[in-house]
Amino acid sequence: MQLLSEIRNRQSVIVFQERDVEQEKIDLLIEAARWAPSCFNKQEWNYVLVSKKDETRASFEDALSFGNGWAKSAPYLVAVSANPEQACKINNIPYYAYDLGLSVMSLVIEAEHQGLRVHQMAGYDEKRVKAALNIPASQRVVVIFALGYEGDVEKMKDKITEKIKKKITKARTRKDPQENFFFGKVHGLVA
């Protein structure tokens, strides 16, 4: 058995081509996100896709943290939000964030399948993102991401800091399964 290549080869790149993303591919990404599972099928996620042509792009870019300035080169920046008050209220768990994450992961896998790359980010000022994109106060912006075709990092090496160079050239790794996956009961976790 083989793992899906879209999962195995997924990467969060920091260099994007200038090339725009075809509308057909955007439509497929939206469909992938729409069909994600959600608690009681509430689908409590909202995506705001902002291209370089949109008048809100500059103010959205201004809401990024300094370390995420590389994302400005992506053809699309996307903010994903949900209303915590409209989500499932079971076990005091923020299911809106879980459901939104499932939706984003469905989009990410489809993006990989379409030859696109997605880089998700936590580095942004939520209030400024909301103001830039007219997102209501009742919503929480859970994640933003850059979307587009992967660019040639070799062309950018002289513009990239040493810290980022090390990060993008480092082999992609994951923890050993026994550190996160247990059968029967949890063992070895520190309380």
C-alpha positions in Angstrom: 0.0 0.0 0.0 1.2 3.5 -0.7 0.4 6.8 1.0 -1.2 9.4 -1.3 1.6 11.4 -3.0 -0.3 14.6 -2.2 0.1 13.9 1.5 3.7 12.6 1.3 5.0 15.4 -1.0 3.1 18.4 0.5 5.4 21.3 1.4 4.9 24.7 2.8 7.0 26.7 0.3 8.0 30.3 0.6 8.7 31.2 -3.0 5.9 31.4 -5.5 5.7 32.0 -9.2 4.2 35.2 -10.5 1.8 33.0 -12.5 -1.8 33.3 -11.6 -3.9 30.3 -10.6 -6.5 29.2 -13.1 -10.2 29.8 -12.1 -10.9 26.1 -12.7 -8.4 25.1 -10.1 -9.7 27.7 -7.6 -13.2 26.2 -8.2 -11.9 22.7 -7.4 -10.2 23.9 -4.3 -13.4 25.5 -3.1 -15.2 22.2 -3.8 -12.6 20.2 -1.8 -13.0 22.6 1.1 -16.8 22.5 0.9 -17.0 18.7 1.1 -14.9 18.4 4.3 -16.7 16.9 7.3 -18.0 19.1 10.1 -19.8 18.7 13.4 -23.5 18.3 12.6 -22.7 19.4 9.1 -22.6 23.0 10.2 -19.8 23.9 7.7 -19.0 26.9 9.9 -16.0 28.1 7.9 -15.6 31.2 5.7 -12.9 31.7 3.2 -11.8 35.1 1.8 -9.5 34.6 -1.2 -7.6 37.7 -2.1 -5.7 37.9 -5.4 -3.0 40.5 -6.2 -5.7 42.3 -8.3 -8.1 42.8 -5.3 -8.2 46.3 -3.7 -8.0 44.7 -0.3 -4.7 43.0 -1.0 -2.4 45.8 0.4 -4.2 46.1 3.7 -4.3 42.3 4.0 -0.5 42.1 3.4 0.0 44.8 6.0 -1.6 42.5 8.6 1.1 39.8 8.1 3.8 39.5 10.7 7.3 40.6 9.5 8.4 37.0 9.3 5.7 36.2 6.8 6.6 39.0 4.4 7.6 36.3 1.8 3.9 35.5 1.4 3.3 38.7 -0.4 4.7 37.1 -3.6 1.9 34.5 -3.7 -0.9 35.0 -6.2 -3.5 34.4 -3.5 -3.6 35.2 0.2 -6.5 33.5 2.0 -8.1 34.1 5.4 -10.2 31.4 6.9 -12.6 32.2 9.8 -15.5 30.8 11.7 -18.0 32.0 14.3 -17.4 30.1 17.6 -20.9 30.9 18.7 -22.5 29.1 15.7 -20.4 25.9 16.1 -21.1 22.7 18.0 -21.0 23.1 21.8 -20.0 19.6 23.0 -17.4 18.9 25.8 -16.4 22.5 25.7 -14.2 21.8 22.7 -13.7 24.5 20.0 -15.1 22.4 17.2 -15.3 25.4 14.9 -11.5 25.4 14.7 -11.4 21.6 14.3 -13.9 21.7 11.4 -12.2 24.6 9.8 -8.9 22.7 10.0 -10.5 19.7 8.3 -11.8 22.0 5.5 -8.4 23.6 5.0 -6.7 20.2 4.9 -9.1 19.1 2.2 -8.2 22.2 0.2 -4.5 21.6 0.8 -4.6 18.0 -0.5 -6.6 19.1 -3.6 -4.1 22.0 -4.2 -1.2 19.5 -4.2 -3.2 17.3 -6.6 -3.6 20.3 -8.9 0.2 21.1 -8.8 -0.3 24.1 -6.4 1.3 24.8 -3.0 -0.2 26.1 0.2 1.7 27.6 3.1 -0.4 28.1 6.2 0.5 30.8 8.7 -0.3 31.8 12.2 1.8 35.1 12.0 -0.8 37.8 11.5 -2.7 40.5 13.3 -6.3 39.2 13.5 -7.9 42.6 14.1 -6.1 44.0 11.0 -7.1 41.0 8.9 -10.7 41.4 9.9 -10.6 45.2 9.1 -8.9 44.6 5.8 -11.3 42.0 4.6 -14.6 43.2 6.3 -14.8 40.0 8.5 -17.4 40.5 11.3 -16.2 40.8 14.9 -18.1 37.5 15.7 -15.7 35.6 13.5 -12.3 34.2 14.6 -9.6 34.2 11.9 -8.1 30.8 12.6 -5.5 30.6 9.8 -4.3 32.5 6.8 -2.4 30.9 3.9 -0.5 31.7 0.7 -1.6 29.8 -2.4 0.1 29.5 -5.8 2.6 27.7 -8.0 5.9 26.9 -6.4 8.7 29.3 -7.5 12.4 28.6 -8.0 14.1 29.1 -4.7 17.5 29.3 -6.4 16.5 32.7 -7.9 15.7 34.0 -4.5 18.6 32.8 -2.4 20.4 36.2 -2.4 17.2 37.7 -0.9 16.5 35.1 1.8 17.9 35.3 5.3 20.3 32.6 6.5 17.6 31.3 9.0 15.1 30.8 6.2 17.8 29.2 3.9 18.4 26.6 6.6 14.7 26.0 7.0 13.9 25.5 3.3 16.9 23.3 2.6 16.4 21.1 5.7 14.9 17.6 5.1 11.2 17.3 5.8 10.7 15.1 8.9 8.0 13.8 11.2 8.1 12.3 14.7 8.3 8.5 14.9 4.8 7.1 15.1 5.2 5.6 18.6 5.6 9.2 19.9 2.0 10.2 18.9 0.0 7.0 18.2 -1.0 4.5 20.8 -3.0 1.3 20.8 -5.2 0.3 23.7 -4.0 3.1 26.1 -1.6 6.1 26.2 1.8 5.3 27.5 5.0 7.4 27.8 3.4 10.8 27.7 4.5 13.2 30.4 1.5 14.8 32.4 
